[in-house]
């Protein structure tokens, strides 16, 4: 007998094993015949989506530009004031500088 014929593939575990591990002409090895039955795997968990009775249409959304609408109300109020101050300072630059100098002197800051 040649070396090639001394090996066989088990029909159960699909492993290639020596002929000595089989009973005569059996297609399944002794290990598979004596092993306990394999445990069944649990079915995968699936979730089904339940449709609602009355679908609610999406509200139209405004397009957000930059920081508009982001943050709490106080932060948005501070941003609005700062923007107004910057615009006012650009429109009346000389008067703004005079007012700023007076306010700095009142606080004891350098002018």
C-alpha positions in Angstrom: 0.0 0.0 0.0 1.4 3.5 -0.8 1.5 6.5 1.5 -1.3 8.3 -0.4 -3.8 5.6 0.2 -3.1 5.5 3.9 -5.0 8.8 4.4 -8.6 9.6 4.2 -10.9 12.7 4.6 -13.6 12.4 7.2 -17.1 13.2 5.9 -18.1 14.8 9.2 -15.2 17.0 10.3 -13.6 17.2 6.8 -10.1 16.6 8.3 -7.6 14.4 6.5 -6.6 11.6 8.9 -4.7 8.3 8.8 -6.7 5.2 7.9 -6.0 3.8 11.4 -8.4 6.4 12.8 -11.4 4.9 10.8 -13.4 1.7 11.4 -12.8 -0.5 8.3 -14.5 1.3 5.4 -16.3 3.9 7.4 -16.5 7.4 5.9 -16.5 9.1 9.4 -13.5 8.9 11.8 -13.8 7.4 15.3 -13.4 10.8 16.9 -16.5 12.1 15.2 -18.5 9.0 16.0 -17.6 9.1 19.7 -17.8 12.9 20.2 -20.9 14.5 21.8 -23.4 16.1 19.4 -22.5 19.7 18.6 -24.6 22.3 20.3 -26.8 24.3 18.1 -25.9 27.9 17.7 -28.4 30.5 18.8 -30.3 32.3 16.0 -29.0 35.8 15.4 -31.0 38.5 17.0 -33.0 40.5 14.5 -35.2 43.5 15.1 -38.1 44.4 13.1 -39.2 47.9 12.5 -42.8 48.7 13.3 -44.4 51.3 11.2 -46.2 54.0 13.0 -49.9 54.5 12.3 -49.6 58.1 11.2 -46.3 59.1 9.7 -45.2 62.6 10.8 -43.9 64.7 7.9 -40.5 66.3 8.4 -40.6 70.0 9.2 -38.8 72.2 6.7 -35.3 73.1 7.9 -33.6 76.4 7.7 -30.2 76.5 6.2 -27.6 77.3 8.9 -24.9 79.7 7.9 -21.8 79.9 10.1 -22.6 80.1 13.8 -26.2 81.3 13.4 -28.5 79.4 15.8 -25.7 77.5 17.5 -25.1 77.7 21.3 -27.3 78.9 24.1 -29.4 82.1 24.0 -26.9 84.1 26.1 -24.0 83.2 23.9 -26.0 84.2 20.8 -27.0 87.5 22.5 -23.3 88.3 23.2 -22.4 87.6 19.6 -25.1 89.9 18.4 -23.9 92.7 20.7 -20.3 92.2 19.6 -21.3 92.3 16.0 -23.3 95.5 16.5 -20.4 97.1 18.4 -17.9 96.2 15.6 -20.2 97.7 12.9 -20.8 100.8 15.0 -17.1 101.2 15.6 -16.5 101.0 11.8 -19.2 103.5 11.0 -18.1 106.0 13.6 -14.5 105.3 14.1 -13.4 108.7 15.5 -16.3 108.9 18.0 -15.6 105.3 19.0 -11.9 106.0 19.7 -12.8 109.0 21.8 -15.4 107.0 23.9 -12.9 104.1 24.3 -10.2 106.4 25.5 -12.5 108.0 28.1 -13.7 104.5 29.3 -10.1 103.3 29.6 -9.1 106.3 31.6 -12.1 105.8 33.9 -10.9 102.2 34.5 -7.3 103.3 35.1 -5.9 101.7 32.0 -3.4 103.0 29.5 -4.7 105.2 26.7 
